[in-house]
Amino acid sequence: MLHYLQELFRALDMVSLLDAVLRVAAVLLCLTVHETCHGLAAYALGDPTAKSMHRLSLNPLHHIDWFGLFMMFAAGFGWAKPVPVDPRYFKKPKEGMALTALAGPVSNFLLALLLMFISKMIYLYAPYSAALDVLFTFCLYTAAPLSIGLGLFNLIPIPPLDGSKVIAVLLPDQTYVKLMRYERYGMLLLLALSLLGISGGFISGAIMRVYEVFFNLIY
C-alpha cells in the first residue's frame, strides 16, 4: 500500500511539473509573438527602431521582462519588455501608433486560431503518441486560451496597454497627451484591480466566450 501511494505521488508530481512547463512555454510563446508583431508592424510603417535593437526576433530572451513574467504567474497578468517605437517615423503618428499597438492583440488571436488548428490536425490525422498528446494539450488547452487572454487584456483602454493607443485615434490630440501622462500609473491601477478581484471575472468570462467562438470555427 505504501509503495502504491509513493508511485501515485510521483505520478502527480510529474503531472504538476509537466503542467508548469507547458504553462511557462505558453507564456513565452504568446508574449514573444505579441512583442515581435508590434515591432514588425512598426517596421512595416517605416519605423526601424525595433529592428535596429534586435527586437524583430522570436527569441524569447529578447523580449522577456523577468519581473513581468513573475507577475503573470503571481497576479494573473504580466508584461514583456515594451518594443521601442518612434512615432516620428510614421506619416500619421497617432494612426501609426494605433496600428502598431493593435498588431499585438491581433497576433495573439491569430496565434490562438493557429494553435487550435494544429490541435485539430493532431486529433484527426496523427497516430497516438505520448509526445503528440502533450502537444495537443499544449495547443488547445494551455497556449490557445492564454493567447486569447493576453490579446483581450491588452485591449483594455488603460495606459500603457495597447487598447489605450488604439482608442487614441478617436481622441483629440490634447486629450491624448493628457491620457499618456498617466501611463506610469496604469500598471498600478491594473495591479490593484487584479488584487481586488474586480477585473478577473470579466476577463475570464470574455476569454471563455472568445475561446468558444474560435473553437467552433476550427472544430
C-alpha positions in Angstrom: 0.0 0.0 0.0 2.8 2.4 0.9 4.6 1.6 -2.4 1.4 2.3 -4.3 1.0 5.7 -2.6 4.6 6.6 -3.3 4.1 5.8 -7.0 0.9 7.8 -7.1 2.5 10.9 -5.5 5.4 10.6 -8.0 2.9 10.5 -10.9 1.1 13.5 -9.5 4.4 15.4 -9.1 5.2 14.6 -12.8 1.8 15.9 -13.9 2.2 19.1 -11.9 5.7 19.6 -13.3 4.5 19.0 -16.9 1.7 21.4 -16.4 4.1 24.1 -15.1 6.5 23.5 -18.0 3.7 23.8 -20.5 2.4 27.0 -18.9 5.8 28.6 -19.0 6.3 27.6 -22.6 2.9 29.0 -23.5 3.6 32.4 -21.7 7.0 32.7 -23.5 5.4 31.9 -26.9 2.4 34.2 -26.5 4.5 37.2 -25.2 7.2 36.7 -27.9 4.7 36.6 -30.7 2.9 39.6 -29.3 6.0 41.8 -29.0 7.6 40.7 -32.3 4.4 41.7 -34.1 4.5 45.1 -32.5 8.0 45.5 -33.9 7.0 44.1 -37.3 4.0 46.5 -37.6 6.2 49.5 -36.7 8.8 48.4 -39.2 6.2 48.0 -41.9 5.0 51.5 -41.2 8.5 52.9 -41.6 10.0 52.8 -38.1 13.3 50.9 -38.0 13.8 51.3 -34.2 12.8 47.8 -33.2 14.8 46.2 -36.0 17.9 48.2 -35.0 17.5 47.0 -31.4 17.1 43.3 -32.5 13.5 43.1 -31.4 12.2 41.6 -34.6 13.1 38.2 -33.2 11.2 35.1 -32.0 13.9 34.6 -29.3 12.0 35.0 -26.0 15.2 36.3 -24.3 14.9 39.4 -26.5 11.5 40.3 -25.1 11.0 38.9 -21.6 10.9 41.1 -18.6 11.5 38.7 -15.8 9.6 40.7 -13.2 6.7 41.0 -15.6 6.9 37.2 -16.2 6.8 36.6 -12.5 3.7 38.9 -12.1 1.9 36.9 -14.8 2.0 33.9 -12.5 1.7 35.7 -9.2 -1.0 38.3 -10.0 -2.6 36.9 -13.2 -1.2 39.5 -15.5 2.2 40.5 -16.6 4.2 42.2 -19.3 7.2 41.9 -21.6 9.8 44.5 -22.5 8.0 47.1 -24.5 9.0 47.2 -28.1 10.7 50.6 -28.8 8.6 52.7 -31.2 9.4 56.1 -32.5 6.2 57.7 -33.9 8.2 60.4 -35.7 8.9 57.8 -38.5 5.1 57.4 -39.1 3.4 59.6 -41.7 0.5 59.8 -39.3 1.9 59.3 -35.8 -1.4 58.6 -33.9 -2.7 56.2 -36.6 0.7 54.5 -36.8 0.9 54.0 -33.0 -2.7 52.6 -33.1 -1.9 50.1 -35.8 1.4 49.1 -34.1 -0.4 48.6 -30.8 -3.3 46.7 -32.4 -0.8 44.3 -34.1 0.0 42.7 -30.7 -3.5 41.6 -29.7 -4.4 40.6 -33.3 -1.3 38.4 -33.4 -2.5 36.7 -30.2 -5.9 35.9 -31.6 -4.4 34.6 -34.9 -1.9 32.5 -32.8 -4.8 31.0 -30.8 -6.6 30.0 -34.1 -3.4 28.5 -35.4 -2.8 26.5 -32.2 -6.4 25.2 -32.4 -5.9 24.2 -36.0 -2.7 22.3 -35.1 -4.6 20.5 -32.3 -7.3 19.5 -34.8 -4.8 18.2 -37.3 -3.2 16.1 -34.5 -6.7 14.9 -33.4 -7.7 13.9 -36.9 -4.6 12.6 -38.6 -1.8 11.9 -36.1 -1.3 8.4 -34.7 -1.4 8.4 -30.9 1.8 9.0 -29.0 2.6 10.5 -25.6 4.5 13.4 -27.2 1.7 14.3 -29.6 -0.8 14.1 -26.7 1.3 16.6 -24.8 1.4 18.8 -27.9 -2.3 18.6 -28.3 -2.9 19.6 -24.7 -0.4 22.4 -25.0 -2.0 23.8 -28.2 -5.7 23.5 -27.3 -5.9 23.8 -23.5 -2.8 25.8 -22.5 -1.4 28.1 -25.1 -4.6 29.0 -27.0 -6.7 30.3 -24.1 -3.6 32.1 -22.7 -3.0 33.8 -26.1 -6.7 34.9 -26.2 -6.4 36.2 -22.6 -3.3 38.2 -23.5 -4.9 39.7 -26.5 -8.1 40.7 -24.6 -6.2 42.0 -21.7 -4.1 44.3 -23.9 -7.2 45.7 -25.5 -8.2 47.3 -22.2 -8.0 51.1 -22.8 -5.8 51.8 -19.8 -2.3 53.1 -20.4 0.2 51.6 -21.1 -1.9 48.7 -22.6 -2.4 48.6 -26.3 -6.1 49.5 -26.1 -5.2 53.0 -24.8 -3.2 53.6 -28.0 -5.9 52.2 -30.2 -8.7 54.5 -28.9 -6.3 57.4 -29.1 -7.2 57.7 -32.8 -10.6 58.8 -31.7 -9.4 61.4 -29.2 -8.3 65.0 -29.8 -4.5 65.4 -29.6 -4.7 67.4 -26.4 -6.8 64.7 -24.7 -4.4 62.0 -25.9 -1.4 63.9 -24.5 -3.1 64.1 -21.1 -4.0 60.4 -21.2 -0.4 59.4 -21.9 0.8 61.5 -18.9 -0.9 58.9 -16.6 0.7 55.9 -18.3 3.1 55.3 -15.4 0.2 54.8 -13.1 -1.7 52.4 -15.3 0.1 49.3 -14.1 -0.6 50.2 -10.5 -4.3 50.6 -11.3 -4.3 47.2 -13.1 -2.5 45.5 -10.3 -5.0 47.0 -7.8 -7.9 45.8 -9.9 -6.3 42.3 -10.1 -5.6 42.1 -6.4 -9.1 43.2 -5.6 -10.6 40.7 -8.0 -12.6 43.3 -9.8 -11.5 42.6 -13.3 -10.8 38.8 -13.0 -14.3 37.6 -13.6 -15.0 39.9 -16.5 -11.7 38.9 -18.3 -12.2 35.2 -17.6 -15.8 35.3 -19.0 -14.6 37.2 -22.1 -11.8 34.6 -22.6 -14.2 31.7 -22.4 -16.6 33.4 -24.9 -13.9 34.1 -27.5 -12.4 30.6 -26.9 -15.8 29.1 -27.7 -16.1 31.2 -30.9 -12.7 30.2 -32.1 -13.2 26.5 -31.1 -16.5 26.4 -33.1 -14.7 28.0 -36.1 -11.9 25.3 -36.1 -13.8 22.3 -34.8 
